[in-house]
């Protein structure tokens, strides 16, 4: 059997590893529950056959709505193994957003995590004539729900187990019947520039991407991953489904978002992928903790960090580290870096990746200094995930995302837009041929990002094409570099630079609540809530100092002349940021239009 689809890889792993290797771990009530590859297969098999009993046909859409868990993956693979299509929905989406995706994708079955998510579907189910069943993973609190559309995840598995006892080879036949050209998943784009669009990704797309990426990153049998981003996002789908299927890795689910940091210490993953906002949060938390630490710990931190930075500079310039600095770095590792990495749960981490948006140069250098060599990758939902990744020993900072992985071609258009081509380019937007024609022209995917390729083939990302600012004086400015410099401050959570067709640049700033709260308490500043803190004159002075420090790194035309502090936190529920915390600029400029005008 040629392993040319994810379900076929899954069958191979069941046969290869059986019960001798753990495929999934999930923490429940403080205890890690382990699932072997054979048990993993059985759950997926029973659920797939249960869906078949309920009427699932090839090509049907199965949506999954809820936080990351084992059942999310069971449902995903069950649909793909049935030649159906999985559609992920962000658990933070409100009922109207859920309705849009269920309706747009023509979903037949929806799997929900719990009562909260079930209620969202129940609210809009009358407007979804194609929807047959709402399958609930955790039935807690739902005993009184009498709607015939509701069925438990466990009950579907039991239906499948009954069919399996009658036809024990049926699911294996279904898996062997999956084809590379089949659409396996539909991933809805984050909607930073409008309504989300459903990107259709085929089995061939996913297999091409992982075949190319595996030649750049070394995945090892038994590597341990932690599932941290929403599974409906293409980046997390890679790290929780595609990579583990390819290499036989173990995926770990933390007990909750609140316990992720503690659970990470126990997991100590081999690889960790996250978005810049999380790396920024980790960085600022370290600095705030150091401010509150005893004198000796602060002294160690301040004495050892320059050593790590110097060694990181040598490595980032691809120069050999002198023997003396190797010795000093070894001492710094014993005194600081080892315990710091252990506290972060990244002591054993070998592959560290940041994606989805640019990461600040300063923050990258900080992590390299403590021995965590984060690399920036570049990819898109429409490219089935990652298409550019630096190899070991080729990591650079400043938006350089390495060379194209094998199987991907790249060229730069006359206006600087990055164009990509290859078998990992998606099949199009579901039900939206016009958007598909706009995205894929003459075989090239138009990414909407601006960049340049150097002589060695390394791609440097400048910014989103639509985000580039052209000032009234005609100067082209990429706002992301300025925003990242501002967000290096532990007191700034988000920065949105404004200035397109304006005389000068201004900025909307969201404070980092926890860190500013600590600062206010140390300085005996009274406040009651987020708004009273954000609008306090002393906080304005604090942020003004951070803005002035950032301005020192830029040419005069690129400096922030005026800024305003937002009196609320940006929220996905208010359509201000995506679920992965990317700013929706058009919405921000619309909602805070009066505030922006006041800065001019």
C-alpha positions, 0 to 999 in steps of 0.5 A, spaced: 500 500 500 502 506 497 502 511 503 499 517 500 494 520 504 494 521 512 489 516 513 494 511 510 500 513 514 495 512 520 494 505 518 501 504 517 503 507 524 498 502 527 501 496 524 508 499 526 507 501 533 501 498 536 501 498 543 508 499 544 508 506 543 504 512 546 501 516 540 497 521 545 497 523 552 492 528 555 492 530 563 485 529 566 484 531 574 492 531 574 493 524 571 496 523 564 492 518 560 496 515 555 493 512 548 497 507 544 497 507 536 492 501 537 487 505 541 488 511 537 486 507 531 480 503 535 477 510 537 478 513 530 475 506 527 469 506 531 467 513 531 468 513 523 463 507 523 458 510 527 458 516 523 457 511 517 451 508 521 448 515 521 449 516 514 456 520 513 458 519 505 464 521 502 465 528 501 460 530 506 463 535 511 464 534 519 465 540 523 469 540 530 468 546 535 471 546 541 478 546 545 484 541 543 483 534 546 483 527 543 476 527 541 478 532 536 483 528 533 479 522 533 473 526 529 478 529 524 481 522 522 475 519 522 472 524 517 478 523 513 478 516 513 471 516 511 473 520 504 469 526 508 472 533 510 473 535 516 472 543 518 475 546 524 471 552 528 475 556 533 472 555 540 472 562 541 467 564 535 460 566 537 453 563 535 453 567 528 460 566 526 459 558 528 453 559 523 456 562 518 462 556 517 457 551 518 452 554 513 458 556 508 461 549 508 455 545 508 456 541 514 452 535 515 455 533 522 458 537 527 462 535 533 462 539 539 466 539 546 461 541 551 455 544 553 457 551 551 459 549 544 453 545 543 448 551 545 451 555 540 449 550 535 442 549 538 441 557 537 442 557 530 440 550 528 433 552 525 437 556 519 442 549 518 437 545 514 443 540 512 445 539 519 443 532 521 447 531 528 450 535 534 455 530 537 457 532 544 464 530 547 462 532 554 455 531 556 456 534 563 450 539 564 446 536 558 441 531 561 435 535 560 436 536 553 431 532 549 433 535 542 433 528 537 439 532 534 443 531 540 447 525 541 454 523 545 460 522 542 461 515 546 454 513 543 457 514 536 463 510 538 458 504 540 454 505 534 461 504 530 463 498 535 457 494 533 458 495 525 465 493 526 463 487 530 459 485 523 464 488 518 471 488 522 475 490 515 470 495 513 474 501 516 481 499 513 478 498 506 475 505 507 482 508 509 485 504 503 480 507 498 482 514 500 485 518 494 491 523 494 486 528 490 481 528 495 480 534 499 481 532 507 480 538 511 477 545 510 481 551 514 477 557 514 482 563 514 482 568 520 479 573 516 483 579 518 481 582 511 474 580 511 469 574 512 473 568 513 474 563 507 474 556 507 481 553 504 480 546 501 486 542 502 487 535 499 491 529 502 496 531 496 497 538 499 498 535 506 503 530 504 507 534 499 508 539 505 510 534 510 515 530 505 518 537 504 519 539 511 521 533 513 528 534 509 529 541 513 527 539 520 529 532 523 523 529 526 524 523 530 520 517 532 518 518 539 519 526 539 514 529 544 509 535 541 504 539 546 498 541 543 497 549 544 494 553 539 487 552 536 487 545 532 482 548 527 489 553 525 493 550 520 499 551 524 497 546 530 494 541 525 501 540 522 504 539 529 498 535 532 496 531 526 500 531 520 507 531 523 506 526 528 503 521 523 509 522 518 514 520 524 510 517 529 511 522 534 507 523 541 502 529 542 500 531 549 494 535 551 495 540 557 489 539 562 487 547 561 490 553 558 491 555 565 495 549 567 499 549 560 506 552 563 506 547 569 504 541 564 509 543 560 514 542 565 512 535 565 511 534 558 518 537 556 516 537 549 522 536 543 518 541 539 514 547 540 510 551 535 507 558 537 505 565 535 509 571 536 504 573 542 506 567 546 513 568 545 512 575 547 508 574 553 513 569 556 519 574 555 515 579 559 513 574 564 521 572 565 523 580 566 517 581 570 519 575 575 526 578 575 524 585 577 520 581 583 526 576 585 531 577 590 537 581 589 542 575 588 537 572 583 537 579 579 545 579 580 545 572 576 540 574 571 544 581 569 551 577 569 549 571 565 545 574 560 550 578 556 554 572 556 548 568 552 547 574 548 555 574 546 555 567 544 548 568 540 551 573 536 557 569 534 552 563 532 547 568 528 553 571 524 555 564 523 562 565 526 565 559 531 564 561 538 571 562 541 573 557 547 573 562 552 566 564 551 564 557 550 566 556 557 563 562 560 556 560 556 557 553 560 557 556 567 551 561 565 548 555 563 549 551 570 547 558 573 541 560 569 539 558 563 538 551 565 533 553 570 530 558 566 529 553 560 526 548 565 521 553 568 519 554 561 518 547 560 523 547 554 529 544 557 529 538 552 526 542 546 530 541 540 525 544 535 522 551 536 518 555 531 515 562 531 509 563 525 503 566 523 506 573 524 513 577 524 517 576 531 521 581 534 528 581 533 530 583 540 525 577 543 528 572 538 535 574 540 533 573 547 531 566 546 537 564 543 541 567 548 538 562 553 539 557 549 532 556 545 534 557 538 527 559 535 527 560 528 521 564 524 518 560 519 513 562 513 507 559 511 500 560 509 493 556 510 493 556 502 500 553 502 497 547 506 502 550 512 509 551 512 513 553 505 519 556 508 523 554 514 531 555 516 535 549 517 539 548 523 545 552 522 542 557 518 537 561 522 537 568 522 533 574 525 529 580 522 524 577 518 529 572 514 525 565 514 530 561 510 529 557 504 523 554 500 522 547 503 523 542 497 517 542 492 516 549 493 518 554 488 518 562 489 518 568 485 517 576 487 512 580 483 514 587 480 511 590 486 514 586 491 509 581 492 511 573 494 508 568 489 509 561 490 508 554 486 508 547 488 503 541 489 502 544 496 498 549 493 491 549 496 485 546 491 481 553 492 476 556 496 470 552 498 464 555 494 468 561 492 471 561 485 472 568 484 476 568 490 480 562 488 481 565 481 484 572 485 489 568 489 491 563 484 493 566 477 497 562 472 499 557 477 502 562 482 499 563 489 499 570 490 500 571 498 499 578 499 505 578 503 511 583 501 518 580 501 525 579 497 529 573 496 537 574 497 542 570 493 542 564 497 535 563 496 533 566 503 526 569 504 525 576 508 518 578 509 517 585 509 510 586 511 503 584 509 502 588 502 495 591 505 499 593 511 504 597 508 504 605 510 505 610 505 505 617 508 503 623 505 510 625 503 511 618 499 515 614 504 514 607 504 514 604 511 513 597 514 509 598 520 511 591 523 518 592 525 516 598 529 510 595 532 515 589 534 520 594 537 514 597 541 512 590 543 519 588 546 517 592 552 514 588 558 509 594 559 506 593 551 501 588 549 499 590 542 501 596 538 498 598 532 501 603 527 497 608 523 499 613 518 497 611 511 497 617 507 498 621 513 503 627 515 506 622 521 505 616 524 501 615 530 500 608 534 494 605 538 497 601 544 494 596 549 498 595 555 500 588 558 495 588 564 499 584 569 506 587 568 503 594 568 499 592 575 505 590 578 508 596 576 502 600 579 502 596 585 510 597 586 509 605 585 503 605 590 498 608 584 491 606 585 486 603 580 480 599 580 480 596 573 483 595 566 480 602 564 482 606 570 489 603 570 490 604 562 487 612 563 492 613 569 496 619 567 502 616 570 501 610 566 501 614 560 508 617 562 510 610 563 508 608 556 511 615 553 518 612 556 517 606 552 515 609 546 521 614 546 526 608 547 523 605 541 523 611 537 531 611 538 532 605 533 528 608 527 529 614 522 525 620 524 520 619 518 519 612 522 518 615 529 511 615 533 509 622 534 503 621 538 500 615 541 493 613 545 492 608 550 486 603 549 482 603 555 479 596 553 483 589 551 482 587 544 478 581 544 476 576 538 469 576 541 469 583 538 472 582 532 478 586 533 483 580 533 483 573 530 483 567 535 491 567 534 491 574 536 493 577 529 490 584 529 484 586 524 487 592 522 480 594 518 476 593 524 481 597 529 481 603 524 473 603 524 472 602 531 477 607 534 476 612 528 475 618 532 481 616 537 485 616 531 483 622 528 484 626 535 491 624 534 492 628 528 
